[in-house]
Amino acid sequence: MAIVIYIALQLVVMILLAPLVNGIIKKVKALTQKRRGAPVLQMYFDLYKLLNKSSVVSQVTSWIFIATPYIIVSSALTAALLVPVTTFASPIAFPFDIIMLVYVLALGRFFMGLAALDAGGTFGGMGSSREAMISSLIEPSLLVSIFTIGLASQSTSINDIMLAMQSVSLPLLRPAFTLTFFALFIILIAETSRIPVDDPSTHLELTMVHEAMVLEYSGRQLALMELGAAIKQLVLITLIINVFLPHDQFIAYAGIGGLMLSLLVYLIKVIGFSVLIAVFEASTVKFRFFSIPNLAALSFILAFLGFLQYFVLGR
Amino acid sequence: MENYFDVLSALILFSSFVLVANKRIISYIRTFQLQACLIALTAGIMGMNSFLKEGKIDILVVCAIILILKVYYIPRLLRKTYAGVEYKVEKDFFLNIPILIFICCFLVLFAYFSVPTIGGTMAGNVNIQVVNSFSLVLIGFFFMISRKKAIGQIVGFLVIENGIFITAMFSTHGMPFIVDVGVFIDLITAVLIMGIMVTRINDQFETIDINQLKNLRG
């Protein structure tokens, strides 16, 4: 029963909140450019509209093209089940699930790359080769960061890591965690194709990565692709904020009241973090594609230095 | 309190990595400024600590000197020198950036293994703050030899100086005031002389690329 409640909670929160994060980021970016911007709930309207439309599928595509949107949404939802939004509900947790999280997300990305190649358009091939390069550059630093936080909390299960971080006072004032936090922030920016790496709001042929890969999709399938990307983004945000800025230890109530309060604080943290991402995105420019290895190297160095600091200090 | 210093030393070390990853002269002057801000913050916290405990203000004075000299004056001087140089090609490093960063990573490991072998009262201990700040010295050296332009080498020199200063700060928690002031006077003379030399090199050879100094001019 507890498991059922947990799964329902997790899915409802993730699916309902994911488009909001995109809305907030777009709104804050518009405000920094002195525009009024689309309403915060715009992505919900878009998804609703797209879900009611039929989709056009090219005749030369194979089953991969049809199956990919479902694979992406289901891999994103599986990932969403692995990262608890609150530690009050009894979660699905088993050893090494943080590594499973990385590769469940990678599975979605793999099929996305295949589907982009499948339709035979030139943009799709370009986009998927770029995405493959970015993800292979980012993966080492992601794994090193994960091993650092895993070592520090003596566990490889996300829920246990979150519980262990709750007992650390002010995690961001430990050098290992500070550096790992920044490393994961760069990874988040690269994984969700945000500005220094890719521009989510452009359809300029030469620079797009994520947009090039979903170019062939329309209607319901496009809605699923967008929803999958939004959920993946929220999963990564949840991982970062619940590991490095834990809040559940401050909540004294138990039971349903504590759960509600915890979710409220979580919502505030997500909104704050989205604003942070938006401000970061508005204050940088997009890199040349061949400068992305520099960013990835910096992120790897952050993760590695964090690892070193943890080893020396032992805390 | 030690927590703050640990984090600050790690951030100062990371700022030197950002410096190595920078491509343009203007952006590494800006990163140097940021690093100087972090160092001033460290000195400020240390100074407040010693002021509240022992009533001494000399580290606070040092902090003020850093703010004036390294955060404001030297970057301004470098920008002015750079604006006066005609030949502006931005790419000025020998290896590509990821390789530079990984070599710096090995320098940090080297510092980690070599700091405990230094004799004295700290022998055998790994003090992470000293490791971080000592790596800053090594990265400054490496930055100097990896850049072709004279301004890059001045920035490398300044990073070495930052590293030496911050190593002294972290290992002694405040040197005698006269030593600090002496170091600063030394620094400002060096930067002034190097700024003038860059201008002279530029006048003489029409470029500040040190590779071209090998060519003979009649």
Interface residues (C-beta under 8 A of the other chain):
Chain A: L170 L173 R174 P175 T178 L179 F182 S291 P293 N294 A296 A297 L298 I301 L302 F304 L305 L308 Q309 V312 L313
Chain B: N3 Y4 D6 V7 S9 A10 L11 L13 F14 F17 V18 A21 K23 I97 P98 I101 F102 C104 C105 V108 L109 Y112 V126 I128 V131
